[in-house]
């Protein structure tokens, strides 16, 4: 959804214009807003709606920031104590850190460098699509 007034490499979209992808194994619905191949960015952004438990994972390549738009999430990072994140909260997960989350929330996930298929390493063997 680039307009003629945007400079080379700039990218514009909206949640409703983004493809909706269902991830039943993660109790999530996702809409990729900015991908690695769009706008030549080293950043990716995904809108997510979670209702339940997201499987434990670690990102092989990216630091990841979670910004909660509505609802609340409980994260467990690296086997530590649970930490709550409510609307307006931001949590940064470093590259390689194993974590899981659960709750009912809508949130944005920002990856740098940009997420690419295969970056996520899940600890449980449930089959399904990977974000």
N, C-alpha and C positions, 0 to 999 in steps of 0.2 A: 504494500500500500504506500509506495513512495510517491510523493508529489513532485512536480517539476521544480518547485522552489527549494528542494533539499540538495545540499552539495553531494558530490561523489562520495560514496561510502556511508552516507547517512541512511537510516532505515526507520520507518514508522509503521505501526500496526495498532490493533486493538484486541482485547480479549475475545470479543465476539467474532472477529475476522479470523482468528487463529483456529487451526484444526483441533478438534476435540478427540483425544485419545483416551480410551478406557484402560485402566490397569487394575483388573480385579484382584490380582495377587498382592497388590499394595493398597487395596481399598481406596483407590484414587482415580480421579479424572484429571487429565492434564491438557494444557493448551500451550505449546511452545510459542513464545512471543518473538524471540530472537535466537537464531541458531548460528552455529559457527560459519555456515556458508552464506549468511545474509548480511550484507553490508560490510563484509570483510572484518568483522569485529572479533576481538579476542574474548568477548563476553557473551554469555547466553543467559536468557531470562525465560522462565517457565511459570505460568500461572497454574496452581494446583488446588483442587478441592479434595480433602481427605476426610473420610468418615470411618475410622477404625484404626487398625495398626498397619504401619508401613514396615516391611521387612528390614532387618538389619543389613547395612551395607557400608561400604567405604568407596570414596571416589579415588581412582588411581591417579588422575591427572590434575584435578581441580580443587581449589579452595571453594567452599560453597557457603553462601549467605542465605538465610531464611528470614523473610520478613512477613509477619502474620498480618493479614488484612482484616480478618474477622474470625471469631472463635478462639480456641486455645489448643496448644500442643504440649505434650510432655516428651522431652528428649532425654535419652540416655547416651552419653558420649563415652566411648572407650571403657565401658563397664563401670563408670562412675555413678554418682547419685543422680536421680531424676531431676531435671530442671524444667520449670514451667515457662511457657512463652505465650503470652496473650496478645490480643490485637494491639498493634503498634510496636511490638517487640521484635528485636533483631538478634539473631544468633549466627555466629560465623563458625563453621566447622572446617578445620584445617585438612588439607590433602592427606589422604591415607588414614584418617581417623575413623574407626568403626563406630557407627551410631545407629540408633533406631528411634522411631517416634510413633506417637499415637495421639488420637484426639479427633475432634470435629472442627475443621478450620478451612479457610481459604488463605493461601499464602503465595508469595513469590519466592522462587529459588533462582539465585544468581550464581553462575559458575564462571570462574576465571582461572585458567583459560577456558574458552567456551566448551560446553559439554559436547562430546561426540559419542555416538553409539558404541557401547562396549566399555565405557569408562567406569561404570558401576560394577563393583564386585560384591555380590550378595553372599551372606554366610549360610543361608538356608537354601536347599536345592529346589525350591518351588519353581516350576517353569512359568514363563510368561514374558511379557515384553519388558524391556529395561528402558528406563528414562534416559 
